[in-house]
Amino acid sequence: MNFKNKYQEMLIAAETFMMEQVPEKEPMYLYEPFRYVISAGGKRIRPVLALICAAACGTDWRNALPVAAAIEILHNFTLVHDDIMDNSPFRRGRETVHKKWDEARAILTGDIMIAWAYKILQFKHPRYAEIISVFTKGLVDVNEGQGYDMLFNEKNDTAYDDYLMMIKKKTSALLITPALMGAHIAEANLTKQMALAGYALDLGLAFQIQDDYLDMTADEAELGKKTGLDIVEGKKTCLIIKANEKDLNAEDRKLMDRFYNENGLPMEYVPQMSEIFQKYGVYDEILEIIDNYFEGAKMDLDDMPKNEYTEMLGWLADSLNKRKK
């Protein structure tokens, strides 16, 4: 199997199914921005993950299209509201909903999106209760994760374990959710469910920590936004937390304390912060952590049956690891 081609086939199928679910109807005040958001494209990792996991557990992946569409709409709902909280002007190269229209419309658009995700999940299945339960837990977790993220922006004593707990909820939860929903579509046993949940957890941790790393190190054209924005916004990323734990010299400690006291730094200080990360080995430490989580995700698949779709999950982990590309 050509995994890249299969991924593209699944992505197109999930996208087509999702767009077909959202009617062009009144009030356009709601449905116009709804369609605007979900038509923005992207890698569609979460819906495709649901399809792969269903197939890895022995069913036709097309049976999981409703849960794939629901999880992608849920994911995009979080982005609409996150953009309001972060006052982000752009998303995927386009104006965010609250900038293109206004905040009230963006809030209501997010609300109708999550309602529509549940509407798509109205179908008969032997594991229907489990599917809804997993989806609801994912919704609760991601909101709690965002709550912790906002809280940590105001705290000066966020520890690395706090950060991991936050990203497990904010990022991993929306990978565990499609993995488990796909497993339930295939009526998978508990061993398979646990293996896929472990895989998705580690994948999410690797993905988010890598995202924090790339915010400082990626080429701006590839990243699609200016680098160093986490520093400007005062986010307590893994890089900041790890650096803050180091025995910094007086000058570096002064800058780090200023970051914490002022809840961020102007853009001109980003190069100095990057020098700190480099000087004290933070970049190297973070890269090792990222690799360990990606490798851990693949090891979690040991309890899965050996088939092409299980192999595809391993390929997916490698393809998301920027160092493997």
C-alpha positions as CSV (number, residue, x, y, z in Angstrom):
1,M,0.0,0.0,0.0
2,N,1.2,3.5,-0.8
3,F,0.5,5.2,2.5
4,K,0.7,8.7,1.2
5,N,-1.8,8.0,-1.5
6,K,-4.1,6.2,0.9
7,Y,-3.9,9.1,3.3
8,Q,-4.9,11.5,0.5
9,E,-7.8,9.2,-0.5
10,M,-9.1,9.2,3.1
11,L,-8.6,12.9,3.5
12,I,-10.7,13.7,0.4
13,A,-13.4,11.2,1.5
14,A,-13.6,12.7,5.0
15,E,-13.6,16.3,3.7
16,T,-16.3,15.5,1.1
17,F,-18.5,13.7,3.6
18,M,-18.1,16.6,6.1
19,M,-18.9,19.3,3.6
20,E,-22.0,17.4,2.6
21,Q,-23.3,17.5,6.1
22,V,-23.4,21.2,6.5
23,P,-26.3,22.8,4.6
24,E,-26.3,26.1,2.9
25,K,-29.3,27.4,4.7
26,E,-30.6,30.3,6.8
27,P,-29.5,31.9,8.9
28,M,-26.4,32.5,6.7
29,Y,-25.2,34.6,9.7
30,L,-24.2,31.1,11.1
31,Y,-23.7,28.8,8.2
32,E,-21.6,31.1,6.0
33,P,-18.8,31.3,8.6
34,F,-19.3,27.6,9.5
35,R,-18.6,26.6,5.9
36,Y,-15.8,29.1,5.7
37,V,-14.0,27.5,8.6
38,I,-14.3,23.9,7.5
39,S,-13.4,24.6,3.9
40,A,-10.0,26.0,4.9
41,G,-8.3,22.7,4.3
42,G,-5.4,21.4,6.4
43,K,-3.8,18.0,7.0
44,R,-7.0,16.6,8.5
45,I,-5.0,14.4,10.9
46,R,-7.8,13.8,13.3
47,P,-10.5,12.5,10.8
48,V,-8.0,10.4,8.9
49,L,-6.7,8.9,12.2
50,A,-10.3,7.8,12.9
51,L,-10.5,6.1,9.5
52,I,-7.1,4.4,9.8
53,C,-7.8,3.1,13.4
54,A,-11.2,1.7,12.2
55,A,-9.5,-0.1,9.4
56,A,-6.6,-1.3,11.6
57,C,-9.2,-2.9,13.8
58,G,-10.8,-4.8,10.9
59,T,-13.6,-2.8,9.4
60,D,-14.0,-0.9,6.2
61,W,-12.7,2.6,6.9
62,R,-15.6,4.2,5.2
63,N,-17.8,3.0,8.0
64,A,-16.0,5.6,10.2
65,L,-16.7,8.6,8.0
66,P,-19.4,10.1,10.4
67,V,-17.1,10.0,13.4
68,A,-14.3,11.4,11.2
69,A,-16.4,14.4,10.2
70,A,-17.6,15.0,13.7
71,I,-14.1,15.1,15.2
72,E,-12.8,17.5,12.5
73,I,-15.7,19.8,13.2
74,L,-15.0,19.6,16.9
75,H,-11.4,20.4,16.3
76,N,-12.3,23.4,14.1
77,F,-14.8,24.6,16.8
78,T,-11.9,24.8,19.2
79,L,-9.8,26.8,16.8
80,V,-12.5,29.4,16.2
81,H,-12.8,30.0,20.0
82,D,-9.0,29.8,20.6
83,D,-8.5,32.5,17.9
84,I,-10.9,34.8,19.8
85,M,-9.0,34.2,23.1
86,D,-5.6,34.7,21.5
87,N,-6.9,37.6,19.3
88,S,-5.3,35.8,16.3
89,P,-5.9,37.7,13.0
90,F,-5.1,34.8,10.7
91,R,-5.6,31.0,10.5
92,R,-4.2,28.9,7.7
93,G,-3.4,32.0,5.7
94,R,-7.0,33.4,5.9
95,E,-8.7,35.9,8.2
96,T,-10.0,34.3,11.4
97,V,-13.8,34.4,11.9
98,H,-13.8,37.1,14.5
99,K,-11.7,39.3,12.3
100,K,-13.6,38.6,9.1
101,W,-16.9,39.2,10.8
102,D,-17.0,39.9,14.6
103,E,-16.6,38.2,17.9
104,A,-20.2,37.6,18.6
105,R,-20.6,35.8,15.2
106,A,-17.4,33.8,15.9
107,I,-18.7,32.6,19.3
108,L,-22.1,31.6,17.9
109,T,-20.4,29.9,14.9
110,G,-18.3,27.8,17.3
111,D,-21.5,26.9,19.2
112,I,-23.4,25.7,16.1
113,M,-20.3,23.7,15.0
114,I,-20.2,21.6,18.2
115,A,-24.0,21.1,18.0
116,W,-23.6,20.0,14.3
117,A,-20.9,17.6,15.3
118,Y,-23.3,15.8,17.6
119,K,-26.0,15.9,14.9
120,I,-23.6,14.0,12.6
121,L,-23.2,11.4,15.3
122,Q,-26.8,10.5,15.2
123,F,-26.6,7.0,13.7
124,K,-27.3,3.4,14.8
125,H,-24.4,1.3,16.0
126,P,-23.9,-1.4,18.6
127,R,-21.3,0.8,20.3
128,Y,-23.2,4.0,19.9
129,A,-23.2,4.8,23.7
130,E,-19.4,4.3,23.8
131,I,-18.8,6.4,20.7
132,I,-20.8,9.3,22.2
133,S,-19.1,8.9,25.6
134,V,-15.7,9.1,24.0
135,F,-16.6,12.1,21.9
136,T,-18.1,13.9,24.9
137,K,-15.0,13.2,27.0
138,G,-12.8,14.6,24.3
139,L,-14.9,17.8,24.2
140,V,-14.6,18.1,28.0
141,D,-10.8,17.4,28.0
142,V,-10.0,19.9,25.3
143,N,-11.9,22.6,27.0
144,E,-10.2,21.8,30.3
145,G,-6.8,21.8,28.5
146,Q,-7.5,25.3,27.0
147,G,-8.6,26.4,30.5
148,Y,-5.2,25.3,31.9
149,D,-3.4,26.9,29.0
150,M,-5.0,30.2,29.8
151,L,-4.4,29.8,33.5
152,F,-0.7,29.0,33.0
153,N,-0.3,32.2,31.1
154,E,-1.0,34.1,34.3
155,K,1.2,31.9,36.6
156,N,4.9,32.1,37.2
157,D,5.4,28.7,38.7
158,T,4.2,26.3,36.0
159,A,6.2,23.1,36.2
160,Y,7.0,20.7,33.3
161,D,4.5,18.1,34.7
162,D,1.8,20.8,34.7
163,Y,2.6,21.5,31.0
164,L,2.4,17.8,30.2
165,M,-0.9,17.5,31.9
166,M,-2.2,20.5,29.9
167,I,-1.1,19.3,26.5
168,K,-2.5,15.8,27.3
169,K,-5.9,17.4,27.5
170,K,-5.5,20.1,24.9
171,T,-3.7,18.2,22.2
172,S,-3.6,14.5,22.9
173,A,-7.3,14.3,23.8
174,L,-8.3,15.2,20.2
175,L,-6.2,12.4,18.9
176,I,-7.3,9.8,21.5
177,T,-10.9,10.6,20.7
178,P,-10.8,9.8,16.9
179,A,-8.6,6.8,17.6
180,L,-11.1,5.3,20.1
181,M,-14.1,6.2,18.0
182,G,-12.6,4.5,15.1
183,A,-11.9,1.4,17.3
184,H,-15.5,1.4,18.5
185,I,-16.8,1.6,14.9
186,A,-14.9,-1.7,14.3
187,E,-16.2,-3.0,17.7
188,A,-12.5,-3.5,18.8
189,N,-11.7,-5.3,22.0
190,L,-10.2,-3.6,25.0
191,T,-6.6,-4.5,24.1
192,K,-6.9,-2.8,20.8
193,Q,-8.5,0.2,22.4
194,M,-5.8,0.6,24.9
195,A,-3.1,0.2,22.3
196,L,-4.6,2.9,20.1
197,A,-5.3,5.3,23.0
198,G,-1.6,4.9,24.1
199,Y,-0.5,5.6,20.5
200,A,-2.6,8.7,20.2
201,L,-1.5,10.0,23.6
202,D,2.2,9.7,22.7
203,L,1.5,11.1,19.2
204,G,-0.2,14.1,20.7
205,L,2.5,14.8,23.2
206,A,5.2,14.6,20.4
207,F,3.1,16.7,18.1
208,Q,2.6,19.6,20.6
209,I,6.1,19.6,22.0
210,Q,7.4,19.7,18.4
211,D,5.0,22.5,17.6
212,D,6.5,24.5,20.5
213,Y,10.0,23.8,19.2
214,L,9.1,24.8,15.7
215,D,7.6,28.1,16.9
216,M,11.2,29.1,17.7
217,T,13.2,27.2,15.0
218,A,11.1,26.7,11.8
219,D,11.4,28.7,8.6
220,E,8.7,31.3,8.7
221,A,7.5,30.4,5.2
222,E,7.1,26.8,6.2
223,L,5.5,27.6,9.5
224,G,3.0,30.0,7.9
225,K,3.5,32.6,10.6
226,K,6.2,34.6,12.4
227,T,8.5,32.6,14.6
228,G,8.8,33.4,18.3
229,L,5.1,34.3,18.8
230,D,5.0,32.1,21.9
231,I,7.6,34.3,23.4
232,V,5.7,37.5,22.5
233,E,2.4,36.0,23.8
234,G,4.0,34.9,27.1
235,K,3.2,31.2,26.6
236,K,4.8,28.8,29.2
237,T,6.0,26.3,26.6
238,C,8.2,23.3,27.3
239,L,11.2,25.4,26.1
240,I,10.5,28.2,28.6
241,I,9.9,25.8,31.5
242,K,13.0,23.8,30.8
243,A,15.2,26.9,30.4
244,N,13.8,28.4,33.6
245,E,14.9,25.3,35.5
246,K,18.5,25.8,34.3
247,D,21.3,27.5,36.3
248,L,21.2,30.7,34.2
249,N,23.9,33.3,34.4
250,A,22.9,36.7,35.8
251,E,22.2,38.3,32.4
252,D,20.1,35.4,31.1
253,R,18.2,35.1,34.4
254,K,17.3,38.8,34.2
255,L,15.8,38.3,30.7
256,M,14.0,35.1,31.8
257,D,12.6,36.9,34.9
258,R,11.4,39.7,32.7
259,F,9.6,37.2,30.4
260,Y,7.7,35.9,33.5
261,N,7.1,39.2,35.1
262,E,5.8,40.9,32.0
263,N,4.1,37.8,30.7
264,G,6.0,37.9,27.4
265,L,8.7,39.9,25.6
266,P,8.7,42.2,22.6
267,M,9.6,40.5,19.3
268,E,13.2,42.0,19.3
269,Y,14.1,39.7,22.3
270,V,13.2,36.5,20.5
271,P,16.8,36.0,19.2
272,Q,18.2,36.4,22.7
273,M,15.7,33.8,24.1
274,S,16.7,31.5,21.3
275,E,20.3,31.9,22.3
276,I,19.4,30.9,25.8
277,F,17.7,27.7,24.6
278,Q,20.8,26.9,22.5
279,K,23.4,27.8,25.1
280,Y,21.9,25.7,27.9
281,G,21.0,22.6,25.8
282,V,17.3,23.1,25.9
283,Y,16.8,22.6,22.1
284,D,18.7,19.3,22.2
285,E,16.8,18.1,25.3
286,I,13.5,18.9,23.7
287,L,14.4,17.2,20.4
288,E,15.2,14.0,22.4
289,I,11.9,14.2,24.2
290,I,10.1,14.6,20.9
291,D,11.8,11.6,19.3
292,N,11.1,9.5,22.4
293,Y,7.4,10.2,22.2
294,F,7.2,9.5,18.5
295,E,9.0,6.2,19.0
296,G,6.8,5.5,22.0
297,A,3.7,5.9,19.8
298,K,5.0,3.3,17.4
299,M,5.8,0.9,20.3
300,D,2.3,1.3,21.6
301,L,1.1,-0.5,18.4
302,D,2.8,-3.8,19.4
303,D,-0.5,-5.1,20.8
304,M,-2.3,-4.3,17.5
305,P,-2.8,-7.0,14.8
306,K,-0.2,-6.7,12.1
307,N,-1.9,-5.4,9.0
308,E,-1.4,-2.6,6.4
309,Y,-3.4,-0.1,8.4
310,T,-1.4,-0.7,11.6
311,E,1.7,-0.2,9.5
312,M,0.1,3.0,8.2
313,L,-0.2,4.3,11.8
314,G,3.6,3.8,12.2
315,W,4.1,5.6,9.0
316,L,1.9,8.4,10.2
317,A,4.1,8.9,13.3
318,D,7.2,9.1,11.2
319,S,5.6,11.5,8.8
320,L,4.6,13.9,11.6
321,N,8.2,13.8,13.0
322,K,9.9,16.7,11.2
323,R,13.3,15.0,11.8
324,K,12.3,11.9,9.9
325,K,11.2,13.9,6.8
